[in-house]
Amino acid sequence: MRRQSAPLLHAPEQERREHFVTPYFRGAQPDQIVAILKARELARILVSIGKSATEQGHLEYKQRWVDQYHFNIHDRARGRRFVRLCPYFPFPARVYLNQHYWLAQRLQEQGMRFLPCINAFLRCRDPPGASATR
């Protein structure tokens, strides 16, 4: 990953996040973080339980609403993706890949003509060839 500055944005409440960050992907370099979204989401985190400083405490998993960060990345090999990081212990992280973007990139590399839609392909010159794409 290259070091660059990416805007820190608050996630929209009404608009789909995927559509919200689309303008930031235009003109993005390969392997670039294009935007970081901050969103309040439910997360499973460890919470310290104990009544006083003298009592032995313990940790329990609890569901809490916390700010999580979505790093939207223009990946050279996999297309658009984002990594969601939670800043609370045990710092859970998830990587989300959009296979439609990945497949579209493979089809473009092979010179195959296709017509993408939001979350599908309306037309493809060689559908069996698209399924064999590696």
OpenMM code with the backbone's topology and positions (N, CA, C; nanometers):
from openmm import Vec3, app, unit

residues = "MET ARG ARG GLN SER ALA PRO LEU LEU HIS ALA PRO GLU GLN GLU ARG ARG GLU HIS PHE VAL THR PRO TYR PHE ARG GLY ALA GLN PRO ASP GLN ILE VAL ALA ILE LEU LYS ALA ARG GLU LEU ALA ARG ILE LEU VAL SER ILE GLY LYS SER ALA THR GLU GLN GLY HIS LEU GLU TYR LYS GLN ARG TRP VAL ASP GLN TYR HIS PHE ASN ILE HIS ASP ARG ALA ARG GLY ARG ARG PHE VAL ARG LEU CYS PRO TYR PHE PRO PHE PRO ALA ARG VAL TYR LEU ASN GLN HIS TYR TRP LEU ALA GLN ARG LEU GLN GLU GLN GLY MET ARG PHE LEU PRO CYS ILE ASN ALA PHE LEU ARG CYS ARG ASP PRO PRO GLY ALA SER ALA THR ARG".split()
positions = [
    Vec3(0.0829, -0.1176, 0.0000),
    Vec3(0.0000, 0.0000, 0.0000),
    Vec3(0.0876, 0.1243, 0.0000),
    Vec3(0.0487, 0.2200, -0.0778),
    Vec3(0.1195, 0.3473, -0.0790),
    Vec3(0.0691, 0.4340, 0.0352),
    Vec3(0.1572, 0.5180, 0.0860),
    Vec3(0.1166, 0.6119, 0.1896),
    Vec3(0.0583, 0.7344, 0.1197),
    Vec3(-0.0625, 0.7678, 0.1512),
    Vec3(-0.1278, 0.8839, 0.0933),
    Vec3(-0.2329, 0.9338, 0.1910),
    Vec3(-0.2865, 1.0498, 0.1629),
    Vec3(-0.3916, 1.1009, 0.2506),
    Vec3(-0.5264, 1.0669, 0.1887),
    Vec3(-0.6118, 1.0090, 0.2701),
    Vec3(-0.7471, 0.9750, 0.2268),
    Vec3(-0.8436, 1.0505, 0.3164),
    Vec3(-0.9517, 1.1020, 0.2606),
    Vec3(-1.0451, 1.1771, 0.3443),
    Vec3(-1.1157, 1.0870, 0.4457),
    Vec3(-1.1347, 1.1393, 0.5660),
    Vec3(-1.2122, 1.0712, 0.6698),
    Vec3(-1.3531, 1.1276, 0.6634),
    Vec3(-1.4497, 1.0419, 0.6293),
    Vec3(-1.5880, 1.0841, 0.6061),
    Vec3(-1.6821, 1.0142, 0.7035),
    Vec3(-1.7903, 1.0806, 0.7375),
    Vec3(-1.8939, 1.0157, 0.8174),
    Vec3(-1.9858, 0.9399, 0.7219),
    Vec3(-2.0157, 0.8161, 0.7562),
    Vec3(-2.1000, 0.7324, 0.6708),
    Vec3(-2.2394, 0.7936, 0.6591),
    Vec3(-2.2967, 0.7905, 0.5411),
    Vec3(-2.4307, 0.8459, 0.5227),
    Vec3(-2.5359, 0.7585, 0.5900),
    Vec3(-2.6443, 0.8204, 0.6326),
    Vec3(-2.7504, 0.7437, 0.6976),
    Vec3(-2.8512, 0.6901, 0.5965),
    Vec3(-2.8767, 0.7641, 0.4897),
    Vec3(-2.9791, 0.7244, 0.3944),
    Vec3(-2.9225, 0.6558, 0.2704),
    Vec3(-2.8094, 0.6992, 0.2233),
    Vec3(-2.7514, 0.6482, 0.0991),
    Vec3(-2.6677, 0.5238, 0.1259),
    Vec3(-2.6672, 0.4309, 0.0301),
    Vec3(-2.5808, 0.3129, 0.0428),
    Vec3(-2.4352, 0.3584, 0.0417),
    Vec3(-2.3559, 0.3012, 0.1306),
    Vec3(-2.2154, 0.3407, 0.1423),
    Vec3(-2.1382, 0.3157, 0.0131),
    Vec3(-2.1717, 0.2076, -0.0544),
    Vec3(-2.1049, 0.1746, -0.1808),
    Vec3(-2.1215, 0.2873, -0.2822),
    Vec3(-2.2408, 0.3443, -0.2906),
    Vec3(-2.2664, 0.4539, -0.3839),
    Vec3(-2.2028, 0.5840, -0.3343),
    Vec3(-2.2003, 0.6028, -0.2046),
    Vec3(-2.1449, 0.7234, -0.1443),
    Vec3(-1.9955, 0.7391, -0.1761),
    Vec3(-1.9207, 0.6293, -0.1750),
    Vec3(-1.7754, 0.6371, -0.1973),
    Vec3(-1.7352, 0.6254, -0.3446),
    Vec3(-1.8287, 0.5969, -0.4340),
    Vec3(-1.7967, 0.5790, -0.5762),
    Vec3(-1.7176, 0.6956, -0.6348),
    Vec3(-1.7541, 0.8225, -0.6088),
    Vec3(-1.6744, 0.9319, -0.6674),
    Vec3(-1.5277, 0.9311, -0.6249),
    Vec3(-1.4965, 0.8774, -0.5082),
    Vec3(-1.3595, 0.8749, -0.4594),
    Vec3(-1.2744, 0.7700, -0.5336),
    Vec3(-1.3397, 0.6736, -0.5973),
    Vec3(-1.2667, 0.5718, -0.6728),
    Vec3(-1.2279, 0.6213, -0.8122),
    Vec3(-1.2934, 0.7261, -0.8609),
    Vec3(-1.2612, 0.7780, -0.9944),
    Vec3(-1.1209, 0.8355, -0.9935),
    Vec3(-1.0389, 0.7875, -1.0827),
    Vec3(-0.9026, 0.8356, -1.0941),
    Vec3(-0.8086, 0.7832, -0.9864),
    Vec3(-0.8527, 0.6855, -0.9091),
    Vec3(-0.7682, 0.6308, -0.8026),
    Vec3(-0.6563, 0.5459, -0.8614),
    Vec3(-0.5424, 0.5501, -0.7982),
    Vec3(-0.4287, 0.4688, -0.8372),
    Vec3(-0.4470, 0.3275, -0.7828),
    Vec3(-0.3852, 0.2264, -0.8458),
    Vec3(-0.3924, 0.0912, -0.7900),
    Vec3(-0.3337, 0.0874, -0.6493),
    Vec3(-0.3966, 0.0067, -0.5648),
    Vec3(-0.3528, -0.0132, -0.4261),
    Vec3(-0.3552, 0.1159, -0.3451),
    Vec3(-0.4560, 0.1971, -0.3680),
    Vec3(-0.4700, 0.3236, -0.2976),
    Vec3(-0.5917, 0.3198, -0.2061),
    Vec3(-0.5761, 0.3737, -0.0852),
    Vec3(-0.6910, 0.3954, 0.0034),
    Vec3(-0.7567, 0.5232, -0.0445),
    Vec3(-0.8811, 0.5146, -0.0893),
    Vec3(-0.9458, 0.6311, -0.1496),
    Vec3(-1.0290, 0.7096, -0.0494),
    Vec3(-1.0821, 0.6431, 0.0535),
    Vec3(-1.1632, 0.7116, 0.1545),
    Vec3(-1.1742, 0.6232, 0.2782),
    Vec3(-1.1892, 0.6887, 0.3922),
    Vec3(-1.2113, 0.6177, 0.5177),
    Vec3(-1.3459, 0.6640, 0.5708),
    Vec3(-1.4366, 0.5692, 0.5897),
    Vec3(-1.5684, 0.6010, 0.6440),
    Vec3(-1.5718, 0.5676, 0.7922),
    Vec3(-1.6260, 0.6579, 0.8696),
    Vec3(-1.6459, 0.6358, 1.0127),
    Vec3(-1.7946, 0.6110, 1.0317),
    Vec3(-1.8287, 0.4961, 1.0905),
    Vec3(-1.9699, 0.4595, 1.1053),
    Vec3(-1.9959, 0.4011, 1.2436),
    Vec3(-2.1060, 0.4376, 1.3028),
    Vec3(-2.1460, 0.3826, 1.4321),
    Vec3(-2.2197, 0.2517, 1.4052),
    Vec3(-2.1619, 0.1417, 1.4552),
    Vec3(-2.2163, 0.0082, 1.4277),
    Vec3(-2.2074, -0.0781, 1.5528),
    Vec3(-2.2877, -0.1817, 1.5516),
    Vec3(-2.2855, -0.2789, 1.6601),
    Vec3(-2.1633, -0.3675, 1.6452),
    Vec3(-2.0892, -0.3870, 1.7558),
    Vec3(-1.9698, -0.4707, 1.7521),
    Vec3(-1.9642, -0.5569, 1.8777),
    Vec3(-1.8993, -0.6695, 1.8652),
    Vec3(-1.8776, -0.7600, 1.9783),
    Vec3(-1.7381, -0.7311, 2.0330),
    Vec3(-1.7347, -0.6680, 2.1515),
    Vec3(-1.6069, -0.6291, 2.2097),
    Vec3(-1.5947, -0.6864, 2.3504),
    Vec3(-1.4727, -0.6884, 2.4018),
    Vec3(-1.4486, -0.7345, 2.5383),
    Vec3(-1.4613, -0.6165, 2.6338),
    Vec3(-1.5364, -0.6384, 2.7417),
    Vec3(-1.5608, -0.5349, 2.8419),
    Vec3(-1.5101, -0.5866, 2.9754),
    Vec3(-1.4430, -0.5009, 3.0505),
    Vec3(-1.3931, -0.5369, 3.1829),
    Vec3(-1.5079, -0.5311, 3.2833),
    Vec3(-1.5269, -0.6393, 3.3567),
    Vec3(-1.6331, -0.6484, 3.4567),
    Vec3(-1.5672, -0.6621, 3.5939),
    Vec3(-1.6056, -0.5785, 3.6870),
    Vec3(-1.5523, -0.5829, 3.8232),
    Vec3(-1.6113, -0.4677, 3.9024),
    Vec3(-1.6380, -0.4881, 4.0335),
    Vec3(-1.7078, -0.3871, 4.1122),
    Vec3(-1.6148, -0.2832, 4.1750),
    Vec3(-1.4929, -0.3214, 4.2092),
    Vec3(-1.4028, -0.2256, 4.2731),
    Vec3(-1.2591, -0.2564, 4.2332),
    Vec3(-1.1694, -0.1668, 4.2760),
    Vec3(-1.0291, -0.1850, 4.2433),
    Vec3(-0.9687, -0.3041, 4.3166),
    Vec3(-1.0272, -0.3443, 4.4298),
    Vec3(-0.9731, -0.4565, 4.5073),
    Vec3(-1.0285, -0.5904, 4.4618),
    Vec3(-1.1420, -0.5894, 4.3950),
    Vec3(-1.2044, -0.7136, 4.3496),
    Vec3(-1.1401, -0.7610, 4.2199),
    Vec3(-1.1264, -0.8915, 4.2086),
    Vec3(-1.0732, -0.9505, 4.0856),
    Vec3(-1.1769, -0.9333, 3.9750),
    Vec3(-1.1385, -0.8669, 3.8697),
    Vec3(-1.2290, -0.8466, 3.7573),
    Vec3(-1.2105, -0.9538, 3.6507),
    Vec3(-1.2924, -0.9493, 3.5499),
    Vec3(-1.2805, -1.0416, 3.4382),
    Vec3(-1.3321, -0.9728, 3.3118),
    Vec3(-1.3063, -1.0346, 3.1992),
    Vec3(-1.3501, -0.9812, 3.0706),
    Vec3(-1.4668, -1.0617, 3.0177),
    Vec3(-1.5638, -0.9926, 2.9611),
    Vec3(-1.6791, -1.0579, 2.8980),
    Vec3(-1.7040, -0.9935, 2.7623),
    Vec3(-1.7474, -1.0767, 2.6680),
    Vec3(-1.7885, -1.0232, 2.5383),
    Vec3(-1.9256, -0.9586, 2.5537),
    Vec3(-1.9397, -0.8377, 2.4984),
    Vec3(-2.0662, -0.7641, 2.5004),
    Vec3(-2.0879, -0.7014, 2.3629),
    Vec3(-2.2137, -0.6824, 2.3298),
    Vec3(-2.2480, -0.6093, 2.2078),
    Vec3(-2.2581, -0.4616, 2.2454),
    Vec3(-2.1863, -0.3772, 2.1738),
    Vec3(-2.1875, -0.2333, 2.1998),
    Vec3(-2.1888, -0.1571, 2.0674),
    Vec3(-2.2527, -0.0398, 2.0692),
    Vec3(-2.2484, 0.0497, 1.9538),
    Vec3(-2.1200, 0.1304, 1.9640),
    Vec3(-2.0327, 0.1158, 1.8646),
    Vec3(-1.9039, 0.1845, 1.8637),
    Vec3(-1.8765, 0.2399, 1.7236),
    Vec3(-1.7860, 0.3350, 1.7169),
    Vec3(-1.7417, 0.3857, 1.5862),
    Vec3(-1.6438, 0.2861, 1.5260),
    Vec3(-1.6723, 0.2454, 1.4032),
    Vec3(-1.5826, 0.1566, 1.3306),
    Vec3(-1.5381, 0.2283, 1.2037),
    Vec3(-1.4248, 0.1864, 1.1513),
    Vec3(-1.3648, 0.2550, 1.0372),
    Vec3(-1.3579, 0.1604, 0.9177),
    Vec3(-1.4055, 0.2101, 0.8041),
    Vec3(-1.4064, 0.1345, 0.6790),
    Vec3(-1.3035, 0.1975, 0.5852),
    Vec3(-1.1958, 0.1244, 0.5576),
    Vec3(-1.0923, 0.1712, 0.4665),
    Vec3(-1.1273, 0.1218, 0.3265),
    Vec3(-1.1717, 0.2122, 0.2402),
    Vec3(-1.2098, 0.1780, 0.1027),
    Vec3(-1.0857, 0.1812, 0.0159),
    Vec3(-1.0581, 0.0692, -0.0498),
    Vec3(-0.9317, 0.0492, -0.1208),
    Vec3(-0.9585, 0.0128, -0.2666),
    Vec3(-0.8814, 0.0759, -0.3540),
    Vec3(-0.8821, 0.0368, -0.4956),
    Vec3(-0.7678, -0.0630, -0.5131),
    Vec3(-0.7998, -0.1900, -0.5030),
    Vec3(-0.6997, -0.2963, -0.5071),
    Vec3(-0.6679, -0.3321, -0.6516),
    Vec3(-0.5410, -0.3424, -0.6822),
    Vec3(-0.4961, -0.3735, -0.8188),
    Vec3(-0.5514, -0.5075, -0.8675),
    Vec3(-0.5507, -0.6087, -0.7825),
    Vec3(-0.5895, -0.7435, -0.8246),
    Vec3(-0.7363, -0.7751, -0.7986),
    Vec3(-0.7967, -0.7127, -0.6997),
    Vec3(-0.9323, -0.7518, -0.6602),
    Vec3(-1.0373, -0.6444, -0.6809),
    Vec3(-0.9999, -0.5297, -0.7331),
    Vec3(-1.0958, -0.4233, -0.7560),
    Vec3(-1.1295, -0.3509, -0.6273),
    Vec3(-1.2530, -0.3032, -0.6192),
    Vec3(-1.2956, -0.2285, -0.5014),
    Vec3(-1.3145, -0.3231, -0.3834),
    Vec3(-1.2663, -0.2802, -0.2684),
    Vec3(-1.2881, -0.3565, -0.1457),
    Vec3(-1.2789, -0.2607, -0.0292),
    Vec3(-1.3203, -0.3079, 0.0876),
    Vec3(-1.2959, -0.2284, 0.2065),
    Vec3(-1.2622, -0.3195, 0.3230),
    Vec3(-1.1866, -0.2628, 0.4148),
    Vec3(-1.1462, -0.3316, 0.5363),
    Vec3(-1.2126, -0.2564, 0.6509),
    Vec3(-1.2901, -0.3287, 0.7325),
    Vec3(-1.3554, -0.2663, 0.8474),
    Vec3(-1.2755, -0.2988, 0.9728),
    Vec3(-1.2357, -0.1950, 1.0457),
    Vec3(-1.1589, -0.2114, 1.1690),
    Vec3(-1.2346, -0.1515, 1.2862),
    Vec3(-1.2342, -0.2247, 1.3962),
    Vec3(-1.2952, -0.1771, 1.5199),
    Vec3(-1.1815, -0.1361, 1.6138),
    Vec3(-1.1854, -0.0147, 1.6697),
    Vec3(-1.0756, 0.0307, 1.7546),
    Vec3(-1.0838, -0.0165, 1.9003),
    Vec3(-1.1724, -0.1116, 1.9293),
    Vec3(-1.1875, -0.1620, 2.0658),
    Vec3(-1.1417, -0.3070, 2.0741),
    Vec3(-1.0854, -0.3431, 2.1881),
    Vec3(-1.0327, -0.4776, 2.2112),
    Vec3(-1.1429, -0.5812, 2.1929),
    Vec3(-1.1182, -0.6881, 2.1228),
    Vec3(-0.9945, -0.7417, 2.0671),
    Vec3(-0.9639, -0.6947, 1.9251),
    Vec3(-1.0101, -0.5762, 1.8859),
    Vec3(-0.9798, -0.5130, 1.7572),
    Vec3(-1.0205, -0.6001, 1.6380),
    Vec3(-1.1473, -0.6418, 1.6327),
    Vec3(-1.1889, -0.7249, 1.5191),
    Vec3(-1.1790, -0.6491, 1.3866),
    Vec3(-1.1448, -0.7213, 1.2824),
    Vec3(-1.1327, -0.6640, 1.1482),
    Vec3(-1.1937, -0.7620, 1.0481),
    Vec3(-1.2499, -0.7066, 0.9424),
    Vec3(-1.3051, -0.7882, 0.8338),
    Vec3(-1.2666, -0.7261, 0.7009),
    Vec3(-1.2450, -0.8123, 0.6028),
    Vec3(-1.2161, -0.7673, 0.4673),
    Vec3(-1.3363, -0.8036, 0.3815),
    Vec3(-1.3891, -0.7057, 0.3113),
    Vec3(-1.5036, -0.7259, 0.2231),
    Vec3(-1.4589, -0.7084, 0.0788),
    Vec3(-1.4836, -0.8098, -0.0024),
    Vec3(-1.4502, -0.8067, -0.1442),
    Vec3(-1.5789, -0.8049, -0.2249),
    Vec3(-1.5814, -0.7293, -0.3317),
    Vec3(-1.6953, -0.7296, -0.4219),
    Vec3(-1.6566, -0.8123, -0.5439),
    Vec3(-1.7102, -0.9307, -0.5536),
    Vec3(-1.6717, -1.0210, -0.6615),
    Vec3(-1.7160, -0.9719, -0.7992),
    Vec3(-1.8168, -0.8839, -0.8047),
    Vec3(-1.8576, -0.8295, -0.9339),
    Vec3(-1.7468, -0.7408, -0.9912),
    Vec3(-1.6841, -0.6597, -0.9072),
    Vec3(-1.5729, -0.5779, -0.9538),
    Vec3(-1.4560, -0.6655, -0.9958),
    Vec3(-1.4297, -0.7690, -0.9183),
    Vec3(-1.3190, -0.8597, -0.9504),
    Vec3(-1.3425, -0.9250, -1.0860),
    Vec3(-1.4645, -0.9773, -1.1082),
    Vec3(-1.4961, -1.0419, -1.2344),
    Vec3(-1.4902, -0.9421, -1.3501),
    Vec3(-1.5389, -0.8205, -1.3286),
    Vec3(-1.5340, -0.7188, -1.4341),
    Vec3(-1.3894, -0.6901, -1.4741),
    Vec3(-1.3005, -0.6832, -1.3775),
    Vec3(-1.1588, -0.6611, -1.4107),
    Vec3(-1.1009, -0.7775, -1.4894),
    Vec3(-1.1343, -0.9002, -1.4534),
    Vec3(-1.0840, -1.0169, -1.5278),
    Vec3(-1.1379, -1.0158, -1.6704),
    Vec3(-1.2646, -0.9805, -1.6885),
    Vec3(-1.3229, -0.9754, -1.8227),
    Vec3(-1.2548, -0.8672, -1.9069),
    Vec3(-1.2267, -0.7521, -1.8459),
    Vec3(-1.1575, -0.6451, -1.9186),
    Vec3(-1.0177, -0.6895, -1.9598),
    Vec3(-0.9466, -0.7576, -1.8710),
    Vec3(-0.8123, -0.8068, -1.9031),
    Vec3(-0.8142, -0.9015, -2.0224),
    Vec3(-0.9214, -0.9823, -2.0358),
    Vec3(-0.9324, -1.0776, -2.1450),
    Vec3(-0.9912, -1.0149, -2.2708),
    Vec3(-1.0283, -0.8864, -2.2644),
    Vec3(-1.0855, -0.8190, -2.3795),
    Vec3(-1.2279, -0.8624, -2.4084),
    Vec3(-1.2951, -0.9196, -2.3113),
    Vec3(-1.4310, -0.9679, -2.3293),
    Vec3(-1.5296, -0.8528, -2.3108),
    Vec3(-1.6267, -0.8399, -2.4006),
    Vec3(-1.7274, -0.7345, -2.3912),
    Vec3(-1.8382, -0.7772, -2.2966),
    Vec3(-1.8810, -0.6833, -2.2115),
    Vec3(-1.9884, -0.7116, -2.1160),
    Vec3(-2.0569, -0.5806, -2.0789),
    Vec3(-2.1770, -0.5912, -2.0252),
    Vec3(-2.2523, -0.4750, -1.9803),
    Vec3(-2.2851, -0.4953, -1.8327),
    Vec3(-2.2149, -0.4219, -1.7439),
    Vec3(-2.2416, -0.4384, -1.6010),
    Vec3(-2.3627, -0.3567, -1.5572),
    Vec3(-2.4271, -0.4022, -1.4550),
    Vec3(-2.5346, -0.3298, -1.3878),
    Vec3(-2.4891, -0.3161, -1.2427),
    Vec3(-2.5686, -0.2594, -1.1565),
    Vec3(-2.5263, -0.2333, -1.0186),
    Vec3(-2.4662, -0.3561, -0.9516),
    Vec3(-2.5369, -0.4662, -0.9531),
    Vec3(-2.4873, -0.5851, -0.8843),
    Vec3(-2.5049, -0.7098, -0.9706),
    Vec3(-2.4900, -0.6916, -1.1029),
    Vec3(-2.5078, -0.8039, -1.1948),
    Vec3(-2.4460, -0.7662, -1.3300),
    Vec3(-2.4470, -0.8612, -1.4212),
    Vec3(-2.4046, -0.8370, -1.5586),
    Vec3(-2.5259, -0.8606, -1.6478),
    Vec3(-2.5646, -0.7575, -1.7237),
    Vec3(-2.6816, -0.7700, -1.8100),
    Vec3(-2.6493, -0.8480, -1.9367),
    Vec3(-2.5294, -0.8257, -1.9905),
    Vec3(-2.4867, -0.8945, -2.1116),
    Vec3(-2.3400, -0.9291, -2.1014),
    Vec3(-2.3049, -1.0401, -2.1650),
    Vec3(-2.1651, -1.0807, -2.1715),
    Vec3(-2.1454, -1.1531, -2.3037),
    Vec3(-2.0372, -1.1212, -2.3742),
    Vec3(-2.0128, -1.1796, -2.5057),
    Vec3(-1.9994, -1.3312, -2.4980),
    Vec3(-1.9360, -1.3825, -2.3917),
    Vec3(-1.9097, -1.5248, -2.3794),
    Vec3(-1.9342, -1.5684, -2.2344),
    Vec3(-2.0613, -1.5879, -2.1943),
    Vec3(-2.0900, -1.6242, -2.0546),
    Vec3(-2.0138, -1.7470, -2.0055),
    Vec3(-2.0016, -1.8572, -2.0852),
    Vec3(-1.9219, -1.9708, -2.0358),
    Vec3(-1.7758, -1.9329, -2.0125),
    Vec3(-1.7207, -1.8444, -2.0952),
    Vec3(-1.5837, -1.7984, -2.0760),
    Vec3(-1.5687, -1.7152, -1.9505),
    Vec3(-1.6741, -1.6407, -1.9135),
    Vec3(-1.6694, -1.5612, -1.7920),
    Vec3(-1.6649, -1.6502, -1.6683),
    Vec3(-1.7339, -1.7628, -1.6729),
    Vec3(-1.7346, -1.8528, -1.5562),
    Vec3(-1.6001, -1.9248, -1.5422),
    Vec3(-1.5238, -1.9328, -1.6510),
    Vec3(-1.3937, -1.9996, -1.6450),
    Vec3(-1.2807, -1.9024, -1.6113),
    Vec3(-1.3144, -1.7734, -1.5912),
    Vec3(-1.2137, -1.6727, -1.5603),
    Vec3(-1.1460, -1.7063, -1.4282),
    Vec3(-1.0147, -1.6969, -1.4265),
    Vec3(-0.9375, -1.7239, -1.3028),
    Vec3(-0.8704, -1.5985, -1.2556),
] * unit.nanometer
topology = app.Topology()
chain = topology.addChain("A")
for resn in residues:
    res = topology.addResidue(resn, chain)
    for name in ("N", "CA", "C"):
        topology.addAtom(name, app.Element.getBySymbol(name[0]), res)
